[in-house]
Amino acid sequence: MNRQTFNLLFLCFILTLCFISCEVKKKYYYKENGKEEKLIEAYSDSAAYMEAFKNFEISKKVYNDMKKSLGTIYLERPISFELLNEKYEDITYKVFFADKDSLEKACAKGIDTLPNSMEGSTLKAKENKSGIDAKYDTAGLYLAPVKVLSAKFVSKEYSNYKDIALSYKNVSDKKISAIRFRWYGENAFNEPADMDGLREGWGAGFTDDGLRPGATDYGTWGILSKDGKKVLIAYPYEVAFEDGTKWELNQ
């Protein structure tokens, strides 16, 4: 190679480096189910599309893992995504590049085969958020829109019988129109207490007093317990919202 050819090739190499270093990432916007928005920065439409596709597959993975580990979940299922360019134009179905289908399949398979990260954290989350005595928790209770703050037997006036009193809070972002509760109690001998229920030690109650987001309320249910001493667990198993939707605990 003569000196003139070397100088020409070296000049082309320097110009290429300059072109790469001067290239600026463009802004894109990822939307999931038409609601959420996340900024994506990429050098090309194809790179931005694959980043959006990866985000969508991760959302589906998280949803499926939570449903498998916790049962019924208070979370919207990922259905679709959109990729918008800097002008907020939808380019989701306008991006084409080589091996698009195979890259999508490889990305989806790689994410789907990742371990279920929810399984290791489920117990800790239940202990922190489910309410009274999480050791009696069932799948999905820690995601309940209502958290029981306290539960106890209360003596009836002029009677040897006892009722049950609960205080509870709406921890969701929607107004609640009705709640169904379950509870379990024992007597002084650590045996199932008389709770006026079909199962030993168990009882249930209902309230249709409205409860706005973040609000706390309390109630007393007449169970006429003869020997109730302590309530070990109390939790909501069905919640109706004012907008017509409903949450149910997986049984």
Buried (B, 14 or more C-beta within 10 A) or exposed (E): EEEEEEEEEEEEEEEEEEEEEEEEEBEBBBBBBEEEEEEBEBEBBBBBBBBBBBBBBBBBBBBBBBBEBBBBBBEEEBEEBBBBBEEEEEBBEEBEEEEBEEBBEEBBEEBEEEEBEBEEEBEEBBEEBBBBBBEBBBBBBBBBBBBBBEBBBEEEEEEEBBBBBBBBBBBBEBBBBBBBBBBBBBBEEEEBBBBBBEEEBBBBBEBEEEBEEEEEBEBEBEBBBEBBBEBBBBBBBBBBBEEEEEBBBBE
